Amino acid sequence: MKIYPSLKIYLDKSPIHGLGVFASQPIKTGEIIEVCPVVDLGMSPNELSHILIHYRFNWPQGINPEKQVVPVGFGMMYNHNNTPNATWRSNFENTSFEFYAVKDINPGEEIFVWYGDENYWSDGRQTTVVI
């Protein structure tokens, strides 16, 4: 498996949340923005810990996760928004997350995902992280 970094995104200061991921070129609805391999943290989905609390994801994405992981690449840097222009899905074959657009995204626009409802925020996170 070869994964190439996307030339359509870059990391920059976010006017909302510290650092964020931005589009450098137009990204169309449904287009894969980035493929991020995941690193297993050796933690169960309900295990409480402050280790990388603002950056970890449940694997696989969905209602029955098996473990907690961190995505490499820019995967940990997508900021939260209640009306996101992107989301992610689990790719089991490559043990990766695929971040993809749910709306057209213009150059210079920040790319947002939805972290989750009140259950996400109830495990010790008080707000989105600012770097």
GIWO-V920117 format. One record per residue. N is the residue number from 1. BURIAL is I if it has 16 or more other C-alpha atoms within 10 Angstrom, else O. Layout:
n:N burial:BURIAL
n:N burial:BURIAL
//
This chain:
n:1 burial:O
n:2 burial:O
n:3 burial:O
n:4 burial:O
n:5 burial:O
n:6 burial:O
n:7 burial:O
n:8 burial:O
n:9 burial:I
n:10 burial:O
n:11 burial:O
n:12 burial:O
n:13 burial:O
n:14 burial:O
n:15 burial:O
n:16 burial:O
n:17 burial:I
n:18 burial:O
n:19 burial:I
n:20 burial:I
n:21 burial:I
n:22 burial:I
n:23 burial:I
n:24 burial:I
n:25 burial:O
n:26 burial:O
n:27 burial:I
n:28 burial:O
n:29 burial:O
n:30 burial:O
n:31 burial:I
n:32 burial:I
n:33 burial:I
n:34 burial:I
n:35 burial:I
n:36 burial:I
n:37 burial:I
n:38 burial:I
n:39 burial:O
n:40 burial:I
n:41 burial:O
n:42 burial:O
n:43 burial:O
n:44 burial:O
n:45 burial:I
n:46 burial:O
n:47 burial:O
n:48 burial:O
n:49 burial:O
n:50 burial:O
n:51 burial:O
n:52 burial:O
n:53 burial:O
n:54 burial:I
n:55 burial:O
n:56 burial:I
n:57 burial:I
n:58 burial:I
n:59 burial:I
n:60 burial:I
n:61 burial:I
n:62 burial:O
n:63 burial:O
n:64 burial:O
n:65 burial:O
n:66 burial:O
n:67 burial:I
n:68 burial:I
n:69 burial:I
n:70 burial:I
n:71 burial:I
n:72 burial:O
n:73 burial:O
n:74 burial:I
n:75 burial:I
n:76 burial:I
n:77 burial:I
n:78 burial:I
n:79 burial:I
n:80 burial:I
n:81 burial:I
n:82 burial:O
n:83 burial:O
n:84 burial:I
n:85 burial:I
n:86 burial:I
n:87 burial:I
n:88 burial:I
n:89 burial:O
n:90 burial:I
n:91 burial:O
n:92 burial:O
n:93 burial:O
n:94 burial:O
n:95 burial:I
n:96 burial:I
n:97 burial:I
n:98 burial:I
n:99 burial:I
n:100 burial:I
n:101 burial:I
n:102 burial:I
n:103 burial:O
n:104 burial:O
n:105 burial:I
n:106 burial:O
n:107 burial:O
n:108 burial:O
n:109 burial:O
n:110 burial:I
n:111 burial:I
n:112 burial:I
n:113 burial:I
n:114 burial:I
n:115 burial:I
n:116 burial:O
n:117 burial:O
n:118 burial:O
n:119 burial:O
n:120 burial:O
n:121 burial:O
n:122 burial:O
n:123 burial:O
n:124 burial:O
n:125 burial:O
n:126 burial:O
n:127 burial:O
n:128 burial:I
n:129 burial:O
n:130 burial:O
n:131 burial:O
//
